[in-house]
Amino acid sequence: MASETVCGLVFRLLLPVCLAAACLFRYNALSFVYLIYLLLLPLFPEPTSTTMQGHTGRLLQSLCFTSMSFLLLHIIYQITVNSLLAGNSIIAPNYYILERPPEEMAQYNADFEAEEQVAEDEDDEELYDEEEEEEEEEVKESAKMKVLRIVAEVASKVKEIIGNLITTAGKVVVTILLGMTGIMLPSLTSFVYFLLFLFLCTWWSLRRTFSTLIFSCMCVLMAIFSAGHIIMLYLYQFQFFQESVPWDDGYIRVFGFSPIIQSNCSYTWKLIVHSDRKWYHFVSPIMLLVLYYTLATLIRLWLQEPVEQLMEEQDGNSSANRKRHMWWESRLSDLSGDRLQAVPTANGTSFDFVTAENGPVCLDLYSTPQYKLDQPIDSPGELSKESEDEENDLKKRGVGAMVKVFHFVMKQSYICALIAMMAWSITYVSWLTFVFLMWSCMLWMVRDRRRYAMLTSPFMVAYGNLLIVLQYIWSFEKMGEVSGFFVKKNNPFHSLSSKILCLLSFWLLLRQTLTEREEKLKEDNIDLLDVHIPGPQVEGLMLNVLQTAPPTEEEDSEEGGEPDVMQVLGNMVMALLVKYWIYICGGMFFFVSFEGTIVMYKIIYMMMFLSCVVLYQVHYERWRWILKYFWMSVVMYTMLVLTLVYTYQFDETRCRDLGLEKFSLSMLFTRIFIPTSFLLVCILHLHYFHDRFLQLTDLQAVVAKEESTIYSHAKVNGRVYLIMNRWVSARFLWHLSPSQFNLSVLPSHALLLTLAVFSSSSPVLSPVQVSFLNSVFLASWAFALPYSQYRRLASSVCTVWTCVIIICKMLYQLKSIDPTTYSKNCTKPGGYTKNPLDDSLLYKAPVDPTNWVGLQKTDDLLGYLRYNLLMLALLAFEVTIYRHQEYFRLRNKLSPPAARIIFHDITRQHLDIGIVCFVKYFINYFFYKFGLETCLLLVVNVIGQRMDFYAMLHAFALIAVMYRRRRKAIAEIWPKYCCFLACMLTFQYFVCIGIPPAACKDYPWRFPGSSTDSNVVKWLYVPDFLTKPNPAFLIYDFMLLLCASLQRQIFDDENLAAVRLMAGDNVEICRDLDAASFSVHNPVPDFIHCRSYLDMLKVIMFSYLFWFVLTIIFITGTTRISIFCMGYLVACFYFLLFGGDLLLKPIKKILHYWDFLIAYNIFVITMKNILSLLACGYIEPLMKSSCWLIQLFSLASPIKQCNLPEDEAGIIWDSICFAFLLLQRRVFMSYYFLHVVADIRASQILASRFKLNYSEVKLS
């Protein structure tokens, strides 16, 4: 007989597939018989030598007889019908029959004869090849047998897996199949499966179980019902039943008997399906068949279990003594062969001790101890046992970890249930699901939400079952939708399956509730038993309690410290969430406010957020006190928004700006999902992180680092120490580095902050940002930069005003505000003869007065507000840094550093050590040493970039500052200079704003009788509607003001002793010093002999810079042919001629000549700026009469006939020359230069002595 595995594979897989194919591809009475056989197969056992003599054999015999009979009937029928048709004894039906015409039949016969002759020839050739093929087949038989063995092994393994799955998890599989079969195609017949599925799951959630008898009876009934369902569905595919009961009949559709096969007598051999059938119409019968097979298999296995148990008991009784005898014989042979395992007893006998796992059970009854002997050499068997034990331990650990994860998930099942309620309500919007939304929101708001969620879990399950049952009924094909309650779905499987997943969380929560309640009752009963149980029973009870008691901390640590590691990791994650979850909440504010169309409820969200930011900026302690009530108000407002948006069912356009309108289902999901997510985020922060966040941000509570939670886990070992040490170091670095870095780069931080403020008010990137609203920012920071006492007030004012602007811009985007209703058309007066004003802002288009204020309509609101949001973020970032530094200093008992530097270990004494220290020193104190020169260079840069009226004012201010010459005198007038810059910057911004254009009043220089040229208007930098002032010029003024404010701080720091000790002083050297006599007392080291690379750099700087500056002066004089350049050449040749002697003169004399050269350079820059008015506005008259004047003063001209470069007057080289002149002046004022002078004088003395000695020798 063939192998049982192959027989089982054929009987369980191949035969059902063949029967299913016979049923699916042909629908008639014969196929219906095959369907009956298909349904009977899973009820019979597999064919074996025993079962073939019983019902299985008779089933297979009847199947073979039936199939052979059907085959003979087909043959007889076809022969009879074809014979009668050939003799014209019967007439063919009226419908079209596929027949061949006579011509085609004749051709077909001829082709057939030719093919038959060719086939005979091929048969002769095959006779010769048969012998060779037989030999090859003998060789291949062995390979085929191997393949068959492999196939049999794979089939047996698959069979074993499926069998184990069905036997061990049969109830779960049946329950899942019942649910999937019920929801695949909702109908009255499928409702039985679905209702039973809900009943089983609800019964399980109530911690109730079925007896095997009841469950088996239920499976039998469901198998009978599903078999009848399959039979009825199959019969309805017949043409007779479809014609008797039409498929559009209401009862047929309610019962779920949908026609899948479409009959056509013209094509009886062709399988035609209905074109309007969906995929679930085809999957539903398959699921019915899978459900039936699973139920039948379970029934068959349950019926076989008693018989198999009886046979096993009989076989066990007959062979138990024989097996026990064989075991003792093998054990005695082991004892005789290995004496090392024998252990002597007290009376001299010996016996072998074995472990409880390998030894007989009777050994465990005695109280003798168990020993394990150390073997000198481990045998391979013992090594394999150890490896198996290790694998078992790993498996147990994995299972234990999975159990812990499962318990953790079950304890947090209330969160899944609450999220499922919200997901159900926002995914399937109706009045019935609105209850879930309100229910979940209320549970999220209460503090002890887990307790109340468990208390209401029975009502969740009941209401969820009711909703899904009603939705199931309304998913029938004939049922229509009910507006606001039941929405008709095109694919009911998706909606029902997602709702079942949500309902699963309710079942888990209910089961967890009952489980914890039972555990609590057991603990209470144990406590009562401790009091009332008599004495003899106490010992046994206490023994059980001790065995089940939780391990102590020492035992936990001995087991590897894994719980401690998990606890530490949990604390780390919790600490991160406490610190940064509030940023997620802030981000959700932006996500809610700027998603989609701007409406009123989103603006209110932004108002709430901005009010929180303002309070954080202005009053920190009040912000911490009100933060809890703020989050509570946000939660309540979000619930109100959800309720209104969810329940609003009207179409009035008045409420659209409020955010109340009737959305489509997809849009409503988006509108509901985002506020719901925001509500969840805020509630999580309020209940889990808020209190700890307040403790973390409390500046008044000064806690030592040793008392913090970092060091609370002191009993951990191994990996725990490693994790903790890394965490401590990382957290310490997090606290330390930002504080030191931010303290060191406060000037840079101020630069970034003010740049952001200025970017929103001045507009290199967006000129439309210049408006009346933004003038508050520039005016406040223009005076707060030089006067530090007003900076905190300026930050608060800017924060409040930024929030006001953001709200105003958002309100202006509402659809109810229409700019065309209040825009004004200005009429151009007549009489203009010279200036065309068609492009003027007044007459080009209707004037919107809100544009002058700073409001405009836009489709990209987030891009429109990006500068304001950036400024608000940087203002909050600034105050956060200051408070973090304060917290860090209080926590670590530190004092603020004296200087704002990066490298705290670098002072003035390290400057001359080496190049590295030299670079670090100037990173720390570059602006301290060269801040004044940087400001002066920025003044020249502003003049060169602008070349207008205000550049001329800057030139005059530069002359006034440079006239003081001495650093101390400049420091005295520097506050006034800063005030001058702040006032001029503010005034220029208001010039850029101009008067409101809605007044339709033009400026005097644009009156009909005015002859002012547009270029002159640009040079004067006055407001104009035709040629608006370029606000980009204000960037250069602002940078100058920023550096001037920092320099004012430097002037104040120079008077501090601590700063002078660290950075050195900026006091100028005495101008009457004699270099030769003072070189001995010079405080700086001598670098002339080049003992290091730094000395070589000093030699290049202090010895040769003077000649390089003269080269720059020469280049500046030769770039243009003008009277100004001639002055540079004269100065260059003078210093080249007398430069060597000039360096040997006192410092006072050197500075006298050099300051004259700097004054000439400033004079040239100022005159070029003034004369640019002629080149800009009056170049045409000069071209006609005085072209020589243009070349004489190097006037820039756009006219090519003058042969002058366009738009450039040579001021770039004037600026470069000014920079090197200032640098050389600092060289003259340095103590290092005295070493150069002393070296030059010594060289001259040596040269004169050599010349004197040489002349004496020559004379002698």
Residue pairs with C-beta under 8 A, 6 or more apart in sequence:
1 7
1 49
3 152
4 46
4 48
5 152
5 155
5 156
5 159
6 148
6 152
6 155
7 46
7 47
7 48
8 46
8 47
8 155
8 159
9 152
9 155
9 159
11 41
11 46
11 47
12 46
12 159
13 155
15 41
16 38
16 41
16 293
19 34
19 35
19 37
19 38
19 41
20 38
20 289
22 31
22 34
23 31
23 32
23 34
23 35
23 38
23 234
25 271
27 234
27 237
27 238
27 261
27 263
28 238
30 70
32 234
32 235
33 66
33 70
35 230
35 231
35 234
37 59
37 63
37 66
39 227
39 230
39 231
39 292
39 296
40 59
41 59
42 292
42 293
42 296
42 297
42 300
43 296
43 299
43 300
44 51
44 55
44 56
44 59
44 300
45 51
45 56
45 300
45 304
46 56
47 56
47 57
47 60
51 57
52 60
81 90
84 90
85 92
93 265
95 265
95 266
96 266
97 266
100 108
163 301
165 173
166 173
166 294
166 297
166 298
166 301
167 301
170 294
170 298
171 215
173 294
174 219
174 291
174 294
174 295
174 298
175 197
175 200
175 201
177 287
177 290
177 291
177 294
178 193
178 194
178 196
178 197
178 200
178 222
178 291
179 193
179 194
179 197
179 201
179 500
180 287
181 190
181 193
181 226
181 284
181 287
181 288
181 291
182 190
182 191
182 192
182 193
182 194
182 195
182 196
182 197
182 472
183 190
183 194
183 472
183 492
183 493
183 496
183 497
183 500
184 190
184 280
184 283
184 284
184 287
184 493
185 256
185 258
185 280
185 281
185 284
185 493
186 194
186 256
186 472
186 473
186 475
186 476
186 477
186 492
186 496
187 253
187 254
187 255
187 256
187 476
187 477
188 254
188 255
188 256
188 476
189 229
189 255
189 256
190 256
190 284
191 472
191 473
192 225
193 222
193 226
193 291
194 472
195 469
196 218
196 222
198 465
198 468
198 469
201 503
201 504
201 507
202 461
202 465
202 507
203 210
204 507
204 511
205 461
205 506
205 507
205 508
205 510
205 511
205 514
206 510
206 511
206 514
207 511
207 514
207 515
207 518
210 218
212 302
216 298
216 299
216 302
219 295
219 298
219 299
220 295
220 299
222 291
222 295
223 292
223 295
223 296
223 299
226 288
226 291
226 292
226 295
227 292
229 288
230 285
230 288
230 289
230 292
232 257
233 256
233 257
233 285
233 288
235 241
236 242
236 245
236 252
236 257
236 259
237 259
237 260
237 261
238 263
239 263
242 259
242 263
245 252
246 252
247 253
247 258
247 259
250 478
252 258
253 476
253 477
253 478
254 476
254 477
254 478
256 284
258 277
258 281
258 477
259 274
260 273
260 274
260 277
260 281
260 282
260 285
261 271
261 272
261 273
261 274
262 272
262 273
262 274
263 272
264 270
264 272
278 491
280 491
280 492
280 493
334 341
335 341
335 342
335 352
340 373
340 375
341 352
341 373
342 350
342 351
342 352
343 350
343 351
343 352
343 353
343 371
343 373
344 350
345 351
353 368
353 369
353 370
353 371
353 372
354 363
354 370
355 370
355 372
356 363
356 364
356 370
375 382
378 386
409 416
410 508
410 511
410 512
410 515
411 512
413 505
413 508
413 509
413 512
414 449
414 450
414 453
414 454
414 509
414 512
416 505
416 508
416 509
417 453
417 457
417 460
417 505
417 506
417 508
417 509
418 440
418 443
418 444
418 449
418 453
419 440
419 505
419 680
420 501
420 502
420 503
420 505
420 506
421 436
421 437
421 439
421 440
421 460
421 502
422 436
422 437
422 440
422 441
422 676
422 680
423 502
424 433
424 436
424 499
424 502
425 433
425 434
425 436
425 437
425 440
425 646
425 672
426 437
426 669
426 672
426 673
426 676
427 498
427 669
428 471
428 487
428 495
428 499
429 487
429 646
429 665
429 668
429 669
429 672
430 484
430 485
430 486
430 487
431 484
431 485
431 647
432 467
432 470
432 485
433 467
434 646
434 647
435 463
436 463
437 642
437 646
437 676
438 643
439 456
439 460
441 639
441 642
441 679
443 449
443 452
443 453
443 456
444 635
444 679
444 680
444 683
445 635
445 639
445 683
446 452
447 687
449 687
453 509
454 509
454 512
454 513
454 516
455 513
457 506
457 509
457 510
457 513
458 510
460 506
460 509
460 510
461 503
461 506
461 507
461 510
464 499
464 502
464 503
464 506
465 503
467 499
468 496
468 499
468 500
468 503
470 486
471 486
471 495
471 496
471 499
472 496
473 479
474 481
474 482
474 486
474 488
475 489
475 492
475 495
475 496
479 488
480 488
481 487
481 488
484 649
487 665
489 495
526 545
529 541
530 541
533 541
551 559
553 715
556 563
556 564
557 564
557 715
557 716
557 717
560 718
561 716
561 717
561 718
561 719
561 720
564 713
564 715
564 716
564 720
565 716
565 719
565 720
565 723
567 713
568 713
568 716
568 720
568 723
568 724
568 727
569 723
571 709
571 713
572 727
574 692
575 709
577 688
577 689
578 689
578 692
578 693
578 696
579 693
579 696
581 681
581 684
581 685
581 689
581 693
582 685
582 689
582 693
584 681
584 685
585 631
585 681
585 682
585 685
586 609
588 677
588 678
588 681
588 682
589 605
589 606
589 608
589 609
589 678
590 609
591 674
591 678
592 602
592 605
592 674
592 675
592 678
593 602
593 603
593 605
593 606
593 609
593 810
594 602
594 861
594 862
595 602
595 670
595 674
596 670
596 671
598 810
598 813
598 814
598 861
599 656
599 657
599 658
599 659
599 814
600 657
600 658
600 659
600 814
601 641
601 644
601 645
601 658
601 659
602 659
602 810
603 807
603 810
603 811
604 637
605 637
606 806
606 807
606 810
607 803
607 807
608 630
608 633
608 634
608 637
610 802
610 803
610 806
610 807
610 872
611 803
612 623
612 627
612 630
613 799
613 803
613 872
613 876
614 799
614 800
614 803
615 622
615 623
615 626
616 623
616 876
616 879
617 795
617 796
617 799
617 875
617 876
617 879
618 796
618 799
618 800
620 699
620 879
620 883
624 694
624 697
624 698
627 690
627 694
628 686
628 690
631 682
631 685
631 686
631 690
632 686
634 682
635 679
635 682
635 683
635 686
638 675
638 678
638 679
638 682
639 679
641 659
641 675
642 672
642 675
642 676
642 679
644 659
644 660
645 659
645 660
645 668
645 671
645 672
645 675
646 668
646 672
648 655
648 660
648 661
648 662
649 662
650 660
650 662
651 661
651 662
655 661
656 815
657 814
657 815
657 816
663 671
685 693
695 701
697 887
699 883
699 886
699 887
699 890
702 890
702 891
702 893
703 891
704 891
705 891
705 892
710 724
710 727
710 728
710 731
711 728
713 720
713 724
716 724
735 888
735 891
735 892
736 888
738 881
738 884
739 884
739 885
739 888
739 889
740 902
740 904
741 902
742 749
742 881
742 884
742 885
743 885
743 896
743 897
743 900
744 900
744 901
744 902
744 924
745 900
745 902
746 900
747 900
747 927
747 1046
749 878
749 881
750 785
750 1042
750 1046
751 1042
752 874
753 874
753 875
753 878
754 781
754 785
754 1038
754 1042
756 867
756 870
756 871
756 874
757 777
757 778
757 781
757 798
757 871
757 874
758 777
758 778
758 781
758 1034
758 1035
758 1038
759 765
759 867
759 870
759 871
760 769
760 774
760 777
760 867
760 868
760 870
760 871
761 769
761 770
761 774
761 775
761 777
761 778
761 989
762 769
762 770
762 778
762 989
762 1031
762 1032
762 1034
762 1035
762 1038
763 769
763 770
763 1031
763 1032
764 1031
764 1032
764 1035
766 867
767 1031
768 851
768 856
769 854
769 867
770 989
770 992
770 993
770 1031
771 851
771 852
771 853
771 854
771 993
772 852
772 853
772 854
772 993
773 801
773 805
773 808
773 853
773 854
773 855
774 805
774 854
775 989
775 990
775 993
776 797
776 798
776 801
777 798
777 801
777 802
777 871
778 985
778 986
778 989
779 986
779 989
780 790
780 793
780 794
780 797
780 798
781 794
781 798
782 982
782 983
782 985
782 986
782 1041
783 790
783 794
783 982
783 986
784 790
784 791
784 793
784 794
785 791
785 978
785 982
785 1041
785 1042
785 1045
786 975
786 978
786 979
786 981
786 982
786 1041
786 1044
786 1045
786 1048
788 1049
795 875
795 878
795 879
798 871
798 875
799 872
799 875
799 876
802 868
802 871
802 872
802 875
803 872
805 854
805 868
806 865
806 868
806 869
806 872
808 855
809 854
809 855
809 861
809 864
809 865
809 868
810 861
810 865
811 817
812 850
812 855
812 856
812 857
813 857
813 858
813 861
819 848
819 850
819 857
820 846
822 848
822 849
823 846
823 847
823 848
823 849
824 846
824 847
824 849
824 998
824 1000
825 846
825 847
826 842
826 843
826 847
826 997
826 1000
827 843
827 1000
828 837
828 840
828 842
828 843
829 1008
830 1008
831 1008
831 1009
832 1008
833 1008
834 1011
835 1006
835 1010
835 1014
835 1026
837 843
837 1002
837 1006
837 1026
838 844
839 1026
840 1002
840 1006
840 1025
840 1026
841 847
841 997
841 1025
841 1026
841 1028
842 997
842 1000
842 1002
842 1025
847 997
847 998
847 1000
848 856
848 998
849 996
849 997
849 998
850 856
852 993
852 994
852 996
852 997
852 998
856 864
858 864
862 869
888 894
889 895
889 896
897 904
898 1056
898 1058
898 1059
898 1062
899 924
899 925
899 1053
899 1058
899 1059
899 1062
899 1063
901 924
901 925
901 1062
902 923
902 924
903 920
903 921
903 923
903 924
906 917
906 920
906 921
906 924
907 921
907 1061
907 1062
907 1063
908 921
908 1061
908 1062
908 1063
908 1064
910 917
910 920
910 921
911 917
911 918
911 921
911 1064
912 918
912 1084
912 1085
912 1087
912 1094
913 1094
914 1092
914 1093
914 1094
915 1092
915 1093
915 1094
915 1097
918 1094
922 929
924 1063
925 1063
925 1064
927 934
927 1046
927 1047
927 1050
928 1050
928 1053
928 1059
928 1063
928 1066
929 1063
929 1066
930 1226
931 1043
931 1046
931 1047
931 1050
932 967
932 970
932 1047
932 1050
933 1222
933 1223
933 1226
934 1043
934 1047
935 1040
935 1043
935 1044
935 1047
936 958
936 961
936 962
936 1218
936 1222
937 1215
937 1218
937 1219
937 1222
938 1036
938 1039
938 1040
938 1043
939 954
939 955
939 957
939 958
939 1040
940 958
940 1165
940 1214
940 1215
940 1218
940 1219
941 1036
941 1040
941 1215
942 951
942 954
942 1036
942 1037
942 1040
943 951
943 954
943 955
943 958
943 1165
943 1166
943 1169
943 1211
944 1165
944 1211
944 1212
944 1214
944 1215
945 951
945 1033
945 1036
946 954
946 1021
946 1033
946 1036
947 1019
947 1168
947 1169
947 1172
947 1209
947 1211
948 1018
948 1019
948 1020
948 1021
948 1033
948 1172
949 1019
949 1020
949 1021
950 984
950 988
950 1021
950 1033
950 1037
951 1169
952 1166
952 1169
952 1170
953 984
954 1040
955 1162
955 1165
955 1166
955 1169
956 1166
957 977
957 980
957 981
958 1162
959 1162
959 1166
960 973
960 977
961 970
961 973
961 974
961 977
962 1158
962 1159
962 1162
964 970
964 972
964 973
965 1151
965 1155
966 1068
967 1066
967 1067
967 1068
968 1068
971 1051
971 1054
974 1044
974 1047
974 1048
974 1051
975 1048
977 1044
978 1041
978 1044
978 1045
978 1048
981 1037
981 1040
981 1041
981 1044
982 1041
984 1037
985 1034
985 1037
985 1038
985 1041
988 1021
988 1029
988 1033
988 1034
988 1037
989 1031
989 1034
991 1021
991 1022
991 1023
991 1029
992 1023
992 1028
992 1029
992 1031
992 1034
993 1023
994 1023
994 1024
994 1025
994 1028
995 1001
995 1003
995 1023
997 1025
1002 1025
1003 1022
1003 1023
1003 1024
1003 1025
1004 1010
1005 1012
1005 1017
1005 1022
1005 1024
1006 1012
1006 1024
1006 1025
1006 1026
1013 1177
1014 1026
1014 1027
1015 1176
1015 1177
1016 1173
1016 1176
1016 1177
1017 1024
1017 1027
1018 1027
1018 1029
1018 1176
1019 1172
1019 1173
1019 1176
1019 1177
1021 1029
1021 1033
1022 1029
1023 1029
1053 1059
1054 1060
1054 1065
1054 1066
1068 1229
1069 1147
1069 1229
1069 1230
1069 1231
1069 1234
1070 1147
1071 1146
1071 1147
1071 1148
1071 1151
1072 1146
1072 1147
1072 1148
1073 1146
1073 1147
1073 1234
1074 1146
1075 1144
1075 1234
1075 1237
1075 1238
1075 1241
1076 1237
1076 1238
1076 1241
1076 1242
1078 1234
1079 1086
1079 1234
1079 1235
1079 1238
1082 1231
1082 1234
1082 1235
1083 1231
1084 1231
1084 1232
1084 1235
1086 1235
1087 1094
1087 1095
1087 1098
1087 1099
1087 1102
1087 1232
1087 1235
1088 1095
1088 1099
1088 1235
1088 1236
1088 1239
1089 1095
1090 1096
1090 1099
1098 1232
1101 1227
1102 1227
1102 1230
1102 1232
1102 1233
1102 1235
1102 1236
1103 1236
1103 1239
1105 1223
1105 1224
1105 1227
1106 1139
1106 1143
1106 1224
1106 1227
1107 1139
1108 1220
1109 1220
1109 1221
1109 1223
1109 1224
1110 1132
1110 1135
1110 1136
1110 1139
1112 1216
1112 1217
1112 1220
1113 1128
1113 1131
1113 1132
1113 1135
1113 1157
1113 1217
1114 1128
1114 1129
1114 1132
1115 1213
1116 1125
1116 1128
1116 1210
1116 1213
1116 1214
1116 1216
1116 1217
1117 1125
1117 1126
1117 1127
1117 1128
1117 1129
1117 1132
1118 1125
1118 1129
1119 1125
1119 1210
1119 1213
1120 1194
1120 1210
1121 1191
1121 1194
1122 1191
1122 1192
1122 1193
1122 1194
1122 1210
1123 1192
1123 1193
1124 1164
1124 1167
1124 1168
1124 1193
1124 1194
1124 1210
1125 1194
1125 1210
1127 1160
1127 1164
1128 1164
1128 1217
1131 1157
1131 1160
1135 1142
1135 1153
1135 1157
1140 1240
1142 1149
1142 1150
1142 1153
1143 1150
1143 1236
1143 1237
1143 1240
1144 1237
1144 1240
1144 1241
1144 1244
1147 1228
1147 1229
1150 1228
1151 1225
1151 1228
1151 1229
1154 1221
1154 1224
1154 1225
1154 1228
1155 1225
1157 1221
1158 1218
1158 1221
1158 1222
1158 1225
1161 1214
1161 1217
1161 1218
1161 1221
1162 1218
1164 1214
1165 1211
1165 1214
1165 1215
1165 1218
1167 1193
1168 1193
1168 1194
1168 1209
1168 1210
1168 1211
1168 1214
1169 1211
1171 1193
1171 1195
1171 1209
1172 1195
1172 1196
1172 1209
1174 1182
1174 1195
1175 1190
1175 1195
1175 1196
1175 1197
1175 1209
1179 1190
1179 1195
1179 1197
1179 1198
1179 1199
1180 1199
1182 1189
1182 1190
1182 1195
1183 1190
1183 1197
1183 1199
1183 1201
1183 1202
1187 1201
1187 1202
1189 1195
1190 1197
1190 1202
1190 1204
1191 1202
1191 1204
1194 1204
1194 1209
1194 1210
1195 1204
1195 1209
1196 1204
1196 1205
1196 1206
1196 1207
1196 1208
1196 1209
1197 1204
1197 1206
1198 1206
1198 1207
1200 1206
1227 1233
